[in-house]
Amino acid sequence: MSDSSHEMNPKERIIQDRVNQSRIFLRSNGFNQSLKDLWRDIKEDAKYDLL
């Protein structure tokens, strides 16, 4: 295999850059943590719904 198989074309590079920017933005705003908290609350509430 050649090294060219590991190179990204311009569209792939742009997509990868956007994904990285999005990850940085969401992490910096605590978005992931708030989703974890929300999911934990939902699971906790769901326990009582089954009783």
CORJOCOR-V387793 format. One record per pair of residues at least 12 apart in sequence whose ideal C-beta (glycine too) atoms are under 8 Angstrom apart, sorted by the first residue. I is the first residue (numbers start at 1). GAP is how many residues later the second one is. If there is no record, write none. Layout:
I&GAP + I&GAP
This chain:
none
